[in-house]
Amino acid sequence: MPINEQSSDETVLNRQPIPPTTLFLAFSRRRRQLALEYLSGKAGAIALGDLAESIALAEGTPTRDRYERILTDLIHCELPKMADSGLLRYNLDDEWVELTVRRAELTPYLELADTTHT
């Protein structure tokens, strides 16, 4: 179930800048911040499981149960909200996720989030 039929390069190039209000809402939850930070360090699509594992490690609870809870939360809550905001796209059938915005657009917000949680 692809969210968008365009390639990721076309998706990024055709995007209008994300409004700051949308970005602030996306960064309002720590798990979304962790997801966007991880995705911004990757060149393309990544496995949903890799994202969930990264978040479990960052939250300091990398148990199998915690990993499954994080993956469920991503699939049912966080990824749809960020996709609706135009920040990423994902495919549950093939289990991948990727950013649809340039890292430079997220960097100021990532830096702000990092300073507020250290």
Phi and psi restraints in degrees (value plus and minus 20) as a CYANA .aco file:
   2 PRO   PHI     -81.4   -41.4
   2 PRO   PSI     119.9   159.9
   3 ILE   PHI     -96.6   -56.6
   3 ILE   PSI     -53.7   -13.7
   4 ASN   PHI    -167.0  -127.0
   4 ASN   PSI     112.1   152.1
   5 GLU   PHI     -99.0   -59.0
   5 GLU   PSI     -33.4     6.6
   6 GLN   PHI     -93.8   -53.8
   6 GLN   PSI     136.2   176.2
   7 SER   PHI     -89.3   -49.3
   7 SER   PSI     143.4   183.4
   8 SER   PHI     -84.1   -44.1
   8 SER   PSI     -55.4   -15.4
   9 ASP   PHI     -83.4   -43.4
   9 ASP   PSI     -63.0   -23.0
  10 GLU   PHI     -86.1   -46.1
  10 GLU   PSI     -58.4   -18.4
  11 THR   PHI     -81.5   -41.5
  11 THR   PSI     -66.1   -26.1
  12 VAL   PHI     -85.5   -45.5
  12 VAL   PSI     -65.4   -25.4
  13 LEU   PHI     -88.0   -48.0
  13 LEU   PSI     -48.6    -8.6
  14 ASN   PHI    -110.4   -70.4
  14 ASN   PSI     -21.0    19.0
  15 ARG   PHI    -102.0   -62.0
  15 ARG   PSI     123.1   163.1
  16 GLN   PHI    -103.1   -63.1
  16 GLN   PSI     135.8   175.8
  17 PRO   PHI     -78.1   -38.1
  17 PRO   PSI     123.6   163.6
  18 ILE   PHI     -95.2   -55.2
  18 ILE   PSI     109.6   149.6
  19 PRO   PHI     -80.7   -40.7
  19 PRO   PSI     122.8   162.8
  20 PRO   PHI     -74.1   -34.1
  20 PRO   PSI     -57.2   -17.2
  21 THR   PHI     -80.5   -40.5
  21 THR   PSI     -61.5   -21.5
  22 THR   PHI     -83.7   -43.7
  22 THR   PSI     -62.3   -22.3
  23 LEU   PHI     -85.7   -45.7
  23 LEU   PSI     -61.5   -21.5
  24 PHE   PHI     -81.9   -41.9
  24 PHE   PSI     -59.5   -19.5
  25 LEU   PHI     -85.2   -45.2
  25 LEU   PSI     -59.8   -19.8
  26 ALA   PHI     -83.9   -43.9
  26 ALA   PSI     -55.1   -15.1
  27 PHE   PHI    -108.7   -68.7
  27 PHE   PSI     -13.2    26.8
  28 SER   PHI     -94.6   -54.6
  28 SER   PSI     -34.9     5.1
  29 ARG   PHI    -138.2   -98.2
  29 ARG   PSI     114.2   154.2
  30 ARG   PHI     -78.8   -38.8
  30 ARG   PSI     -59.3   -19.3
  31 ARG   PHI     -84.4   -44.4
  31 ARG   PSI     -56.0   -16.0
  32 ARG   PHI     -86.9   -46.9
  32 ARG   PSI     -59.4   -19.4
  33 GLN   PHI     -79.7   -39.7
  33 GLN   PSI     -66.0   -26.0
  34 LEU   PHI     -83.1   -43.1
  34 LEU   PSI     -60.7   -20.7
  35 ALA   PHI     -84.4   -44.4
  35 ALA   PSI     -66.9   -26.9
  36 LEU   PHI     -86.2   -46.2
  36 LEU   PSI     -56.9   -16.9
  37 GLU   PHI     -83.5   -43.5
  37 GLU   PSI     -66.2   -26.2
  38 TYR   PHI     -83.4   -43.4
  38 TYR   PSI     -67.2   -27.2
  39 LEU   PHI     -83.9   -43.9
  39 LEU   PSI     -54.8   -14.8
  40 SER   PHI     -88.9   -48.9
  40 SER   PSI     -36.5     3.5
  41 GLY   PHI    -111.6   -71.6
  41 GLY   PSI     -19.0    21.0
  42 LYS   PHI    -129.5   -89.5
  42 LYS   PSI     126.5   166.5
  43 ALA   PHI     -99.4   -59.4
  43 ALA   PSI     -42.1    -2.1
  44 GLY   PHI    -175.4  -135.4
  44 GLY   PSI    -171.4  -131.4
  45 ALA   PHI     -87.9   -47.9
  45 ALA   PSI     125.4   165.4
  46 ILE   PHI    -149.7  -109.7
  46 ILE   PSI     143.4   183.4
  47 ALA   PHI     -91.5   -51.5
  47 ALA   PSI     119.5   159.5
  48 LEU   PHI     -77.5   -37.5
  48 LEU   PSI     -57.8   -17.8
  49 GLY   PHI     -82.0   -42.0
  49 GLY   PSI     -57.2   -17.2
  50 ASP   PHI     -84.7   -44.7
  50 ASP   PSI     -59.7   -19.7
  51 LEU   PHI     -84.8   -44.8
  51 LEU   PSI     -66.1   -26.1
  52 ALA   PHI     -82.4   -42.4
  52 ALA   PSI     -61.1   -21.1
  53 GLU   PHI     -83.6   -43.6
  53 GLU   PSI     -62.5   -22.5
  54 SER   PHI     -80.8   -40.8
  54 SER   PSI     -62.8   -22.8
  55 ILE   PHI     -87.3   -47.3
  55 ILE   PSI     -60.9   -20.9
  56 ALA   PHI     -80.1   -40.1
  56 ALA   PSI     -62.0   -22.0
  57 LEU   PHI     -85.4   -45.4
  57 LEU   PSI     -63.1   -23.1
  58 ALA   PHI     -86.0   -46.0
  58 ALA   PSI     -52.9   -12.9
  59 GLU   PHI    -101.8   -61.8
  59 GLU   PSI     -26.0    14.0
  60 GLY   PHI      59.7    99.7
  60 GLY   PSI      -4.2    35.8
  61 THR   PHI    -154.3  -114.3
  61 THR   PSI      47.3    87.3
  62 PRO   PHI    -103.6   -63.6
  62 PRO   PSI      28.3    68.3
  63 THR   PHI    -106.0   -66.0
  63 THR   PSI     143.1   183.1
  64 ARG   PHI     -82.3   -42.3
  64 ARG   PSI     -62.2   -22.2
  65 ASP   PHI     -82.5   -42.5
  65 ASP   PSI     -64.8   -24.8
  66 ARG   PHI     -83.9   -43.9
  66 ARG   PSI     -63.0   -23.0
  67 TYR   PHI     -76.2   -36.2
  67 TYR   PSI     -66.6   -26.6
  68 GLU   PHI     -85.5   -45.5
  68 GLU   PSI     -57.2   -17.2
  69 ARG   PHI     -86.4   -46.4
  69 ARG   PSI     -61.0   -21.0
  70 ILE   PHI     -85.2   -45.2
  70 ILE   PSI     -64.8   -24.8
  71 LEU   PHI     -80.4   -40.4
  71 LEU   PSI     -62.5   -22.5
  72 THR   PHI     -82.6   -42.6
  72 THR   PSI     -64.7   -24.7
  73 ASP   PHI     -82.1   -42.1
  73 ASP   PSI     -62.3   -22.3
  74 LEU   PHI     -80.4   -40.4
  74 LEU   PSI     -68.1   -28.1
  75 ILE   PHI     -86.5   -46.5
  75 ILE   PSI     -61.3   -21.3
  76 HIS   PHI    -114.1   -74.1
  76 HIS   PSI     -37.6     2.4
  77 CYS   PHI    -149.4  -109.4
  77 CYS   PSI     -83.4   -43.4
  78 GLU   PHI     -90.9   -50.9
  78 GLU   PSI     -67.9   -27.9
  79 LEU   PHI     -83.6   -43.6
  79 LEU   PSI     -64.9   -24.9
  80 PRO   PHI     -79.9   -39.9
  80 PRO   PSI     -60.1   -20.1
  81 LYS   PHI     -84.7   -44.7
  81 LYS   PSI     -63.7   -23.7
  82 MET   PHI     -91.2   -51.2
  82 MET   PSI     -52.8   -12.8
  83 ALA   PHI     -87.4   -47.4
  83 ALA   PSI     -61.6   -21.6
  84 ASP   PHI     -82.6   -42.6
  84 ASP   PSI     -48.9    -8.9
  85 SER   PHI    -100.3   -60.3
  85 SER   PSI     -28.7    11.3
  86 GLY   PHI      64.9   104.9
  86 GLY   PSI      -4.3    35.7
  87 LEU   PHI    -108.4   -68.4
  87 LEU   PSI     -47.5    -7.5
  88 LEU   PHI    -173.5  -133.5
  88 LEU   PSI     151.9   191.9
  89 ARG   PHI    -156.2  -116.2
  89 ARG   PSI     135.6   175.6
  90 TYR   PHI    -170.2  -130.2
  90 TYR   PSI     143.8   183.8
  91 ASN   PHI    -156.2  -116.2
  91 ASN   PSI      92.4   132.4
  92 LEU   PHI     -92.4   -52.4
  92 LEU   PSI     -51.2   -11.2
  93 ASP   PHI     -84.8   -44.8
  93 ASP   PSI     -63.8   -23.8
  94 ASP   PHI    -116.6   -76.6
  94 ASP   PSI     -23.8    16.2
  95 GLU   PHI      37.6    77.6
  95 GLU   PSI      35.1    75.1
  96 TRP   PHI    -152.4  -112.4
  96 TRP   PSI     142.6   182.6
  97 VAL   PHI    -167.9  -127.9
  97 VAL   PSI     125.8   165.8
  98 GLU   PHI    -172.7  -132.7
  98 GLU   PSI     133.9   173.9
  99 LEU   PHI     -90.3   -50.3
  99 LEU   PSI     132.3   172.3
 100 THR   PHI    -139.8   -99.8
 100 THR   PSI      -9.4    30.6
 101 VAL   PHI    -143.9  -103.9
 101 VAL   PSI     139.8   179.8
 102 ARG   PHI     -94.8   -54.8
 102 ARG   PSI     124.6   164.6
 103 ARG   PHI     -75.8   -35.8
 103 ARG   PSI     -58.1   -18.1
 104 ALA   PHI     -78.6   -38.6
 104 ALA   PSI     -49.7    -9.7
 105 GLU   PHI     -91.9   -51.9
 105 GLU   PSI     -48.5    -8.5
 106 LEU   PHI    -111.7   -71.7
 106 LEU   PSI     -43.5    -3.5
 107 THR   PHI     -71.3   -31.3
 107 THR   PSI     -69.0   -29.0
 108 PRO   PHI     -80.0   -40.0
 108 PRO   PSI     -56.0   -16.0
 109 TYR   PHI     -94.2   -54.2
 109 TYR   PSI     -57.6   -17.6
 110 LEU   PHI     -83.3   -43.3
 110 LEU   PSI     -61.2   -21.2
 111 GLU   PHI     -86.8   -46.8
 111 GLU   PSI     -60.6   -20.6
 112 LEU   PHI     -84.4   -44.4
 112 LEU   PSI     -64.3   -24.3
 113 ALA   PHI     -83.1   -43.1
 113 ALA   PSI     -58.4   -18.4
 114 ASP   PHI     -84.1   -44.1
 114 ASP   PSI     -60.0   -20.0
 115 THR   PHI     -93.1   -53.1
 115 THR   PSI     -44.8    -4.8
 116 THR   PHI    -105.5   -65.5
 116 THR   PSI     -33.0     7.0
 117 HIS   PHI    -136.8   -96.8
 117 HIS   PSI      -7.4    32.6
